[in-house]
Amino acid sequence: MPELNEVRKGKEIPFGKGTDLYIWTSCIDCGNCRWVLKRNHEKGKQLRCYQCAPKHLYSGHEIIRSRRLLNGYVLIGLNKDSPYYQMRNKLGYVLEHRFIMAKHLGRCLESWEIVHHINGIKTDNRIENLLLANPIEHESVTILQNEVKTLKANILLLEHRLALLES
């Protein structure tokens, strides 16, 4: 068992990625320990575990019945007395990012309204990472984000080639 605040490279832990640094930290609510990306921990992110995060995000009468993942997205179950209950699917669940945006706006979302994850991480449902868009806007944003990723990768490749030529 790692010690609290111990740091390891991703390749040294079961689900880690390569040279990314991870820190063994505890949830600020329940105290359960887990590995968190060190850069996120330093920025004050991921302070709560997967089980405690919803309790912090939701308040009022939207008591969570349960929480699941579907295709990488978080689904939540709402009580029937929630004003957002009409947004549920056939099984009674609501996509968490849609619920958070609806709660932020103070109204249920229309079925055509799309909530986009700005950083591309489907489980990062902080309001500052969510963008409400219509289908055309969402497609444009997605295309532009993909082009930026491609251009950044090309820049890195060209910088590497330039460094090789200069040496």
C-alpha positions in Angstrom: 0.0 0.0 0.0 1.5 3.4 -1.0 1.9 6.1 1.6 -0.1 9.3 1.5 1.3 11.9 -1.0 3.6 9.3 -2.6 4.3 10.1 -6.2 4.9 7.5 -9.0 5.1 7.4 -12.7 2.1 6.1 -14.6 3.8 3.0 -15.8 4.3 2.0 -12.1 0.6 1.9 -11.3 -2.1 -0.3 -12.8 -4.1 2.2 -15.0 -1.4 4.9 -15.3 -0.1 6.4 -18.6 3.6 6.3 -19.3 5.6 9.1 -17.7 2.6 11.0 -16.2 3.1 11.5 -12.5 0.4 10.3 -10.1 0.0 11.1 -6.4 -1.6 8.8 -3.8 -4.1 11.1 -2.1 -7.3 10.9 0.0 -10.8 12.2 -0.7 -11.5 15.3 1.3 -14.9 14.0 2.2 -14.7 10.3 2.9 -10.9 9.9 3.3 -10.6 7.0 0.8 -7.3 6.9 -1.0 -6.6 6.6 -4.7 -4.2 7.6 -7.5 -4.8 11.1 -9.0 -2.8 12.8 -11.8 -0.3 15.0 -9.9 -0.9 18.1 -12.1 -4.7 17.9 -11.4 -4.1 17.5 -7.7 -1.8 20.6 -7.7 -4.5 22.6 -9.5 -7.1 21.6 -6.8 -8.9 19.2 -9.0 -10.1 15.7 -8.2 -10.1 16.4 -4.5 -13.1 14.2 -4.1 -13.5 10.5 -5.1 -15.9 9.2 -7.7 -18.5 8.4 -5.0 -18.3 11.7 -3.2 -18.1 14.1 -6.2 -21.9 13.9 -6.9 -22.8 14.9 -3.3 -20.7 18.1 -3.8 -22.2 18.9 -7.2 -25.8 18.4 -6.4 -28.0 20.0 -3.8 -31.6 20.5 -3.0 -34.2 17.9 -3.8 -32.2 16.3 -6.7 -31.1 13.4 -4.6 -29.1 10.9 -6.6 -30.6 7.4 -6.8 -27.6 5.9 -8.4 -24.7 6.7 -10.8 -23.4 4.8 -13.8 -21.2 5.1 -16.8 -22.5 4.7 -20.4 -20.1 5.1 -23.3 -17.8 7.1 -21.1 -20.5 9.5 -20.0 -21.9 9.6 -16.4 -25.6 8.9 -15.9 -27.4 9.8 -12.7 -30.8 8.8 -11.3 -33.0 11.6 -10.0 -35.9 11.5 -7.5 -39.3 11.7 -9.1 -39.9 15.1 -7.4 -36.9 16.7 -9.2 -38.0 19.4 -11.7 -35.4 17.9 -14.1 -36.9 14.4 -13.9 -38.6 14.9 -17.3 -35.1 14.9 -18.9 -34.6 11.2 -18.0 -34.2 8.4 -20.5 -36.4 5.2 -20.7 -34.5 3.7 -17.7 -34.9 6.8 -15.6 -31.4 8.2 -15.9 -30.1 11.6 -17.0 -26.7 12.4 -18.5 -24.9 14.2 -15.7 -23.5 16.9 -17.9 -27.0 17.7 -19.2 -28.3 17.8 -15.7 -25.6 20.2 -14.5 -26.2 22.5 -17.4 -30.0 22.4 -16.9 -29.5 23.2 -13.2 -27.1 26.0 -14.1 -29.7 27.5 -16.5 -32.6 26.8 -14.1 -34.6 25.0 -16.7 -34.8 21.6 -18.5 -32.9 21.3 -21.7 -34.6 20.8 -25.0 -33.8 17.4 -26.7 -32.0 19.2 -29.5 -29.7 21.2 -27.2 -26.2 19.7 -26.9 -23.9 20.1 -23.9 -20.2 20.0 -25.1 -17.3 19.0 -22.9 -14.7 21.8 -23.7 -11.7 19.7 -22.7 -13.0 16.5 -24.3 -13.1 14.6 -21.0 -16.6 13.0 -20.8 -16.6 12.7 -17.0 -15.4 16.3 -16.3 -18.8 17.8 -15.6 -17.7 21.0 -14.0 -19.9 23.9 -15.3 -16.8 25.8 -16.5 -16.0 22.8 -18.7 -19.5 22.7 -20.3 -20.8 24.6 -23.3 -24.4 24.7 -24.4 -24.7 24.5 -28.2 -27.1 23.8 -31.0 -26.2 20.9 -33.4 -24.6 23.3 -35.9 -22.5 25.1 -33.3 -21.5 21.8 -31.7 -20.3 20.4 -35.0 -18.3 23.6 -35.7 -16.7 23.6 -32.3 -15.8 19.9 -32.6 -14.3 20.4 -36.1 -12.2 23.4 -34.9 -11.0 21.5 -31.8 -9.9 18.6 -34.0 -8.1 20.9 -36.3 -6.3 22.6 -33.4 -5.2 19.1 -32.1 -3.9 18.2 -35.6 -2.0 21.5 -35.9 -0.5 21.2 -32.5 0.7 17.7 -33.3 2.2 19.0 -36.6 4.0 21.8 -34.8 5.5 19.3 -32.4 6.7 17.1 -35.2 8.2 20.1 -37.1 9.9 21.4 -34.0 11.4 17.9 -33.5 12.6 17.8 -37.1 14.1 21.3 -36.8 15.9 20.3 -33.7 17.4 17.3 -35.5 18.5 19.4 -38.4 20.1 22.0 -36.1 22.1 19.4 -34.2 
